[in-house]
């Protein structure tokens, strides 16, 4: 039987264990996965690093008659938050469900599960006798007593997490009540601790650096209000050798985030809402300048302008796999070297799945046929007539609400209404107006302002052929207000063998 040398790191121990697995004596031994996630030692309060956990848990595997499966870890991942994604945990559960591992060893059961829903996923595998092992005891999910014990431990871990969350929220609220930020790293232009360098203790930002950053913010706010672009501001900051608080160079997006921060005007924000003023913080710019910058960003149209080369690139085509808009892209032709083919693709770098492509010329030709067919349909004309009547009602509601808002403003200006009462009255009114305007926008996109008479297929075709891309997009939105889904292709050569019409679905 193989003799293992004393390990120095968890990787050394894992290598030794895999060498041991080749021993015939372990041929029929169960496979155990190992899982680690960062935690705190309850006795010392110090963080138990994942590497240390893995060394101890691999030692548990070493003491057992078992073979080592996968070593999985989720560094810095919360098991309490529902939004947290734990790739290591997901892989572990999949392996247990597929029978690729007979169990798992963790430093403690709360490294695996801090919510009952996680445990119940494993309980469903109890009939297989799945083992949940740890350095503090083992639990066989096939035994009722062990399932009960694990449920108690998991419920206790969930309660501890809930209590910790409440304490942290109360502490953060107390800091906000005192005019202090609730936490986070040093902000650009504020004093605080710099990032650690080469393992050295963190140092406070020099006063000269903070002063230079504050001056850069003040200059950038006024320059942007005068028309200087964000990219030009970023180039200037980089030329001044100013780095972000994370040690990175600037671009237009990161400069914009700094300029929109309420702390520049000495304001305290929580989740994007001003909740007070920062205590002991000298504003970099006036509140009027900060609000002017915010208004400029709010008035800016989001996204890039629609491409003239790609008719359907403005969110009209949607990936049926993931729901993300398709964008135009020119790709090298496989059959015709030196030529590039226009395509619509789902890009993974902007949140898509990256698994869908369709040739632009073919889909645009099919969309033309679809628009002609829909807009010349009598049922569509009747639908437009109903939407137009509804639009008229919404326009009337907006006009009345705007008149009420104007009257309230006049009374405030004449002193017949206090500011508090004005705010109390206008808040729900503005909300109602915003809702009406959203409804109006949706009706306009559905073609509610168009003539309700039926147009012939020849008239629609002539209108399409004579129109520019902007007008054609309006016709597509009128025919398919929610967009057109593109399904995945089938076959070895999808763009050649799958009819484009079979891949499109009007939503």
C-alpha positions in Angstrom: 0.0 0.0 0.0 1.3 3.5 -0.9 2.8 5.5 2.0 2.1 9.2 1.9 4.7 11.8 2.8 3.7 14.6 5.2 2.1 17.3 2.9 3.0 21.0 3.0 0.1 22.4 1.0 -3.4 21.2 0.0 -2.2 20.7 -3.6 0.6 18.4 -2.4 -1.9 16.4 -0.3 -4.3 16.2 -3.3 -1.5 14.9 -5.5 -0.6 12.3 -2.9 -4.2 11.2 -2.6 -4.5 10.8 -6.4 -1.4 8.7 -6.4 -2.9 6.6 -3.6 -6.1 6.1 -5.7 -4.1 4.0 -8.1 -3.5 1.4 -5.4 -5.7 -1.7 -6.1 -6.8 -1.7 -2.5 -8.8 1.5 -3.3 -10.3 0.3 -6.6 -13.8 -0.1 -5.0 -13.5 2.8 -2.5 -16.2 5.5 -2.6 -15.4 8.8 -4.3 -15.6 11.8 -2.0 -15.5 15.4 -3.2 -14.0 18.2 -1.1 -15.5 21.7 -0.8 -14.2 24.9 0.8 -15.6 28.3 1.3 -14.2 31.2 3.4 -15.4 31.4 7.0 -14.5 32.7 10.5 -13.1 30.7 13.4 -15.8 31.0 16.1 -13.1 30.8 18.9 -10.6 33.4 17.6 -12.8 35.4 15.2 -10.1 35.1 12.5 -10.8 34.2 9.0 -10.3 30.6 8.1 -8.7 30.7 4.6 -10.0 28.3 2.0 -6.5 26.9 1.5 -6.4 26.0 5.2 -9.8 24.4 5.0 -8.9 22.3 2.0 -5.7 21.0 3.8 -7.8 19.9 6.8 -10.6 18.4 4.7 -8.2 16.5 2.4 -6.7 15.1 5.6 -10.1 13.7 6.4 -10.2 12.0 3.0 -6.7 10.7 3.7 -7.8 9.0 7.0 -10.7 7.3 5.2 -10.9 4.4 2.8 -12.0 6.6 0.0 -10.9 8.0 -3.3 -10.6 11.7 -4.0 -13.1 13.2 -6.4 -13.0 16.9 -7.3 -11.6 19.7 -5.1 -14.2 22.5 -5.3 -14.0 26.0 -3.7 -16.0 29.2 -3.7 -13.7 32.0 -2.5 -15.5 35.0 -1.1 -19.0 33.6 -1.9 -21.9 34.0 0.4 -24.0 30.9 1.1 -26.7 33.0 2.7 -27.5 35.5 -0.1 -30.1 34.2 -2.6 -28.4 36.2 -5.3 -24.9 34.8 -4.7 -23.7 32.4 -7.4 -21.5 29.5 -6.2 -20.1 27.7 -9.2 -18.3 25.2 -6.9 -21.5 24.4 -5.0 -23.5 23.9 -8.2 -20.8 21.6 -9.6 -20.8 19.6 -6.4 -24.6 19.1 -6.4 -24.6 18.1 -10.0 -21.9 15.5 -9.4 -23.9 14.1 -6.4 -27.1 14.0 -8.4 -25.3 12.2 -11.3 -23.7 9.7 -8.9 -20.2 10.7 -9.8 -19.4 11.2 -6.1 -20.7 9.3 -3.0 -20.5 12.3 -0.7 -18.6 15.4 0.2 -16.2 16.5 2.9 -16.2 20.1 4.2 -14.6 21.8 7.1 -18.0 22.3 8.7 -21.5 21.7 7.5 -22.2 25.5 7.5 -19.5 25.8 4.8 -21.8 23.8 2.6 -25.2 25.2 3.6 -26.5 28.3 5.3 -30.0 28.1 4.0 -32.5 25.2 4.3 -33.1 25.2 0.6 -29.5 24.1 0.0 -29.9 21.1 2.4 -33.2 20.0 0.9 -31.5 19.6 -2.5 -29.2 17.1 -0.9 -31.9 15.4 1.2 -33.6 14.4 -2.1 -30.5 12.2 -2.7 -30.9 10.5 0.7 -32.1 7.2 -0.8 -28.6 6.8 -2.3 -27.0 7.2 1.2 -25.1 10.4 0.2 -22.5 11.3 2.9 -22.1 14.8 4.2 -18.9 14.7 6.1 -16.9 17.3 8.0 -14.0 17.7 10.4 -16.7 17.8 13.2 -18.8 14.8 12.3 -20.5 12.8 9.5 -24.1 12.7 8.4 -25.7 10.0 6.3 -28.6 11.5 4.4 -30.2 8.1 4.2 -30.8 8.2 8.0 -33.7 10.2 9.4 -31.8 11.1 12.6 -28.9 12.5 10.6 -31.3 14.5 8.3 -33.0 16.0 11.4 -29.6 17.0 12.9 -28.5 18.6 9.7 -31.8 20.5 9.4 -31.3 21.9 12.9 -27.7 22.9 12.2 -28.7 24.5 8.9 -31.6 26.4 10.5 -29.2 27.7 13.2 -26.7 28.8 10.5 -29.5 30.6 8.7 -30.5 32.4 11.9 -26.9 33.4 12.6 -26.7 34.8 9.1 -30.0 36.7 9.5 -28.9 38.1 12.8 -25.5 39.2 11.3 -27.4 40.9 8.4 -29.6 42.8 10.9 -26.7 44.0 12.9 -24.8 45.1 9.8 -27.9 47.0 8.5 -28.5 48.7 11.9 -24.8 49.7 12.0 -25.0 51.1 8.4 -28.2 53.0 9.2 -26.6 54.5 12.4 -23.6 55.7 10.3 -26.0 57.3 7.8 -27.9 59.0 10.6 -24.6 60.5 11.7 -23.8 61.7 8.2 -21.3 59.1 7.4 -20.9 56.6 4.6 -22.0 53.1 5.6 -18.8 51.5 4.3 -16.8 50.5 1.2 -13.4 51.4 -0.1 -12.0 55.0 -0.3 -13.8 57.1 -2.9 -11.9 59.1 -5.5 -11.3 62.6 -4.0 -11.8 61.5 -0.3 -9.3 60.7 2.4 -8.9 57.1 3.4 -6.8 54.0 3.1 -5.0 53.1 -0.1 -5.0 49.7 -1.6 -2.4 47.3 0.0 0.9 47.1 -1.9 3.0 43.9 -1.9 1.5 42.7 1.4 2.5 45.9 3.2 0.1 47.5 5.7 -2.3 49.9 4.1 -1.4 53.6 4.2 -3.6 56.7 4.3 -3.9 58.6 1.0 -1.5 61.6 1.1 -3.1 65.0 1.5 -1.5 66.2 -1.7 -3.1 63.3 -3.6 -6.5 63.9 -2.2 -6.3 67.6 -3.1 -5.2 66.8 -6.7 -8.2 64.4 -7.0 -10.7 67.0 -5.7 -9.3 69.6 -8.0 -9.7 67.2 -10.9 -13.3 66.5 -10.0 -14.2 70.2 -9.8 -12.5 70.9 -13.1 -14.2 67.9 -14.8 -17.7 68.8 -13.6 -17.5 72.3 -15.0 -15.7 71.2 -18.2 -18.4 68.6 -18.8 -21.2 71.2 -18.3 -19.4 73.3 -20.9 -19.5 70.4 -23.4 -16.3 68.5 -22.9 -16.9 64.8 -23.5 -16.3 62.1 -20.9 -13.6 60.5 -23.0 -11.7 63.8 -23.2 -12.0 64.2 -19.4 -10.6 60.6 -19.0 -7.7 61.4 -21.3 -6.9 64.5 -19.2 -7.0 62.6 -15.9 -4.7 60.0 -17.3 -2.4 62.7 -18.6 -2.3 64.0 -15.0 -1.2 60.6 -13.9 -4.3 60.2 -11.7 -5.5 56.7 -11.1 -8.7 55.3 -9.8 -8.9 54.1 -6.2 -8.4 50.6 -7.6 -5.2 51.7 -9.4 -6.7 51.7 -12.9 -6.6 54.3 -15.7 -9.7 56.2 -16.6 -12.2 55.8 -19.4 -15.4 57.7 -20.1 -17.6 55.3 -18.2 -15.6 55.4 -14.9 -15.3 59.2 -15.1 -19.1 59.5 -15.5 -19.6 57.4 -12.3 -17.4 59.8 -10.4 -19.1 62.9 -11.7 -22.6 61.6 -10.8 -21.6 60.9 -7.1 -23.5 63.0 -4.6 -20.5 63.1 -2.3 -19.0 65.7 -4.8 -21.7 68.1 -3.4 -21.3 66.9 0.2 -24.5 64.8 -0.1 -25.0 61.3 1.4 -26.6 58.8 -1.0 -28.1 55.4 -0.3 -29.0 53.2 -3.2 -29.0 56.2 -5.5 -31.2 58.4 -3.3 -30.0 61.4 -1.4 -30.7 60.8 2.3 -28.8 63.6 4.0 -25.5 65.4 4.0 -22.0 64.1 4.7 -20.7 65.2 8.1 -17.4 66.9 8.1 -17.0 66.7 4.3 -16.2 69.8 2.3 -18.1 69.8 -1.0 -16.0 69.8 -4.2 -18.7 71.5 -6.3 -22.0 73.2 -5.5 -25.2 71.3 -5.3 -26.5 73.2 -8.3 -23.6 72.1 -10.4 -24.0 68.5 -9.3 -27.7 68.5 -10.1 -26.9 70.0 -13.5 -24.5 67.1 -14.2 -27.2 64.7 -13.1 -29.8 66.3 -15.4 -27.3 66.1 -18.3 -26.8 62.4 -17.8 -30.6 61.8 -17.3 -31.3 63.6 -20.6 -28.7 61.5 -22.5 -30.2 58.8 -24.7 -28.9 55.4 -23.6 -27.1 53.1 -26.0 -25.4 53.6 -29.3 -27.3 55.1 -32.3 -28.9 52.5 -34.5 -26.5 51.4 -37.3 -27.4 52.4 -40.9 -25.8 49.2 -42.1 -27.8 46.9 -39.8 -31.6 47.6 -40.1 -32.6 45.4 -37.2 -29.8 46.2 -34.8 -31.8 48.5 -32.5 -33.3 45.8 -30.3 -35.8 44.5 -33.0 -34.3 41.0 -33.1 -34.1 39.0 -29.8 -32.2 35.8 -29.1 -34.8 33.0 -28.4 -32.2 31.3 -26.1 -31.5 34.1 -23.7 -33.8 37.0 -24.7 -30.9 39.5 -25.3 -31.0 41.8 -28.4 -29.0 40.7 -31.4 -26.3 43.1 -32.8 -24.8 43.5 -36.2 -21.4 42.0 -36.9 -19.4 41.5 -40.1 -17.6 38.1 -40.2 -15.2 36.6 -42.6 -16.9 34.5 -45.3 -16.0 30.8 -45.1 -16.8 30.1 -48.7 -15.6 33.4 -50.3 -12.1 34.3 -48.9 -11.6 38.0 -48.6 -15.3 38.8 -48.3 -17.1 39.6 -45.1 -20.7 38.6 -44.5 -23.2 40.8 -42.5 -24.7 38.8 -39.6 -26.8 39.4 -36.5 -25.2 37.7 -33.5 -25.9 37.2 -29.8 -22.9 38.6 -28.0 -21.8 37.0 -24.7 -19.7 40.0 -23.7 -22.8 42.1 -23.3 -24.8 39.6 -21.4 -26.0 37.3 -24.2 -25.5 33.6 -24.5 -23.2 33.9 -27.5 -24.7 30.9 -29.2 -26.9 32.3 -32.0 -26.1 33.8 -35.4 -28.2 34.5 -38.5 -27.3 36.0 -41.8 -28.4 39.7 -42.1 -29.5 39.7 -45.8 -31.8 36.7 -45.3 -33.4 37.8 -42.1 -33.9 41.4 -43.4 -35.6 40.0 -46.5 -37.9 37.8 -44.4 -38.8 40.7 -42.1 -39.8 42.8 -45.1 -42.3 40.0 -46.1 -43.5 39.8 -42.5 -44.1 43.5 -42.2 -46.0 43.6 -45.5 -48.2 40.6 -44.4 -49.0 42.1 -41.0 -49.6 45.7 -41.9 -51.9 44.7 -44.7 -54.0 42.4 -42.5 -57.5 43.8 -41.8 -57.3 42.6 -38.2 -54.2 44.7 -37.7 -56.0 47.8 -38.9 -58.8 47.2 -36.4 -56.2 46.7 -33.6 -54.5 50.0 -34.5 -57.9 51.7 -34.4 -58.5 50.5 -30.8 -55.0 51.5 -29.8 -55.4 54.9 -31.3 -58.6 55.5 -29.3 -56.8 54.4 -26.2 -53.9 56.8 -27.0 -56.3 59.7 -27.2 -57.6 58.9 -23.7 -54.0 58.7 -22.3 -53.1 62.0 -24.0 -56.1 63.6 -22.3 -55.0 62.3 -18.9 -51.5 63.6 -19.4 -52.8 67.1 -20.3 -55.0 67.2 -17.2 -52.2 66.1 -14.9 -49.7 68.6 -16.5 -52.3 71.3 -15.9 -52.6 70.3 -12.2 -48.9 70.4 -11.8 -48.7 73.8 -13.4 -51.4 75.1 -11.0 -49.6 73.7 -8.0 -46.4 75.4 -9.1 -48.2 78.7 -9.5 -49.7 78.5 -6.0 -46.3 77.7 -4.6 -44.8 80.7 -6.3 -47.6 83.0 -5.0 -47.0 81.7 -1.4 -50.5 80.1 -1.2 -48.9 76.7 -0.7 -46.0 75.6 1.5 -43.1 73.7 0.1 -43.9 70.6 2.2 -47.5 70.5 1.0 -46.3 71.1 -2.6 -43.9 68.1 -2.3 -46.6 65.9 -0.8 -48.9 66.8 -3.7 -46.5 66.6 -6.6 -44.8 63.3 -5.7 -47.8 61.1 -6.5 -48.7 63.4 -9.4 -45.3 63.0 -11.0 -45.5 59.3 -10.6 -48.9 59.2 -12.3 -47.6 61.4 -15.2 -44.6 59.1 -15.6 -46.9 56.1 -15.7 -49.2 57.8 -18.3 -46.1 58.7 -20.5 -44.9 55.1 -20.3 -48.3 53.9 -21.5 -48.3 56.5 -24.3 -44.8 55.4 -25.4 -46.0 51.7 -25.5 -49.0 52.7 -27.6 -46.9 54.8 -30.0 -44.6 51.8 -30.5 -47.6 49.7 -31.3 -48.5 52.1 -34.1 -51.4 53.8 -32.3 -50.8 57.1 -34.1 -50.9 55.5 -37.5 -54.0 55.7 -39.8 -56.4 52.9 -38.9 -57.6 52.2 -42.5 -56.4 49.0 -44.1 -53.5 49.4 -46.5 -53.0 47.0 -49.3 -50.0 44.8 -49.6 -48.8 46.7 -52.6 -49.1 50.0 -50.7 -47.1 48.7 -47.7 -44.4 47.2 -50.0 -44.1 50.5 -51.9 -43.8 52.4 -48.5 -41.1 50.0 -47.3 -39.1 50.2 -50.5 -39.2 54.0 -50.6 -38.4 54.5 -46.9 -35.1 55.0 -45.2 -33.9 52.7 -42.3 -35.4 54.8 -39.6 -38.8 54.6 -41.2 -38.5 50.9 -41.8 -37.6 50.4 -38.2 -40.8 52.2 -37.3 -42.8 49.8 -39.6 -41.1 46.8 -37.9 -42.1 48.1 -34.5 -45.6 48.7 -35.7 -45.8 45.1 -36.9 -44.0 43.6 -34.0 -44.1 46.0 -31.0 -42.4 43.5 -28.7 -39.7 42.4 -31.2 -39.0 39.3 -33.2 -37.4 36.3 -31.6 -34.8 34.3 -33.6 -34.8 30.6 -32.8 -31.6 28.5 -33.0 -30.9 26.8 -36.3 -30.8 23.1 -36.8 -28.6 20.9 -39.0 -24.9 20.8 -39.8 -25.1 24.0 -41.9 -27.9 26.0 -40.2 -27.8 29.1 -42.4 -28.1 27.0 -45.6 -30.5 24.3 -44.6 -32.9 26.0 -42.1 -35.5 28.3 -43.7 -35.2 31.7 -42.1 -39.0 32.0 -41.8 -39.0 29.0 -39.5 -36.5 30.7 -37.2 -38.5 33.9 -36.7 -41.4 34.4 -34.2 -43.2 37.7 -33.7 -43.6 38.3 -29.9 
